[in-house]
Amino acid sequence: MTLVAVRALLYSVVRCPECDRRIMDVPGDPHIETRTVDPDRASGRGRVVSCKRCSSLIEVIEHR
């Protein structure tokens, strides 16, 4: 008798709100809020990443 454990990892995809390019994957299934920000106007509630296609700065806020 053989037991096989299967563990599925779920990732949520974060996309740029301007050009819809895939920016990053977040582990789990949190509610994700994205918004375009200026360099000095981010709220500080999430990480700020840059889109390689349109050069927008996107703040990614995860609500768990």
C-alpha positions, 0 to 999 in steps of 0.5 A, a space after each residue: 500500500 502506497 500513500 501519496 500526499 498531494 499538496 497544491 500551492 495556490 498563488 494569486 496573480 498581480 497584474 498592472 492596472 494600466 497595461 494588464 502585464 503580470 507583475 508578481 505572484 502572491 502565495 495564498 488567496 488574499 484579497 489584493 488591491 492594486 493602484 498606480 502611485 507616484 514615487 512620493 504618494 504611496 500609502 505605505 500599506 503595501 509594497 511598491 513595484 515597477 511595471 517593466 512594460 509601461 514603467 508605472 509604479 504599482 502599490 500592491 496591498 494584501 488583505 489577509 
